[in-house]
């Protein structure tokens, strides 16, 4: 799994609707409530904007590998 600044920038450049769908996919991979994810889309966007690639890779590497792969698929689907 590799996240670089370009990946972060591309993800953050999505429209609000595209971001909402991407966060819903990520939330589903993590088992989060869909309404909770939809209500916090802007918060998640700010968190990613304030993170660097190493932070995000460290977070993903601490997760269950299957869930981390689902998240990466959701992120890569947006490219």
Residue pairs with C-beta under 8 A, 6 or more apart in sequence:
1 57
1 60
1 61
1 68
1 69
1 72
2 57
3 53
3 56
3 57
3 60
3 75
4 53
5 52
5 53
7 53
7 75
7 79
8 48
8 49
8 51
8 52
8 53
8 56
10 78
10 79
11 19
11 22
11 48
11 75
11 78
12 19
12 45
12 48
12 49
14 22
14 78
16 41
18 78
19 41
19 45
20 38
20 41
22 74
22 75
22 77
22 78
23 37
23 38
23 41
23 44
23 45
24 34
24 37
24 38
25 70
25 73
25 74
25 77
26 37
26 70
26 71
26 74
26 75
27 33
27 34
27 36
27 37
28 34
28 70
29 67
29 70
29 71
29 74
30 67
30 71
37 44
48 56
60 68
60 71
60 72
61 68
63 71
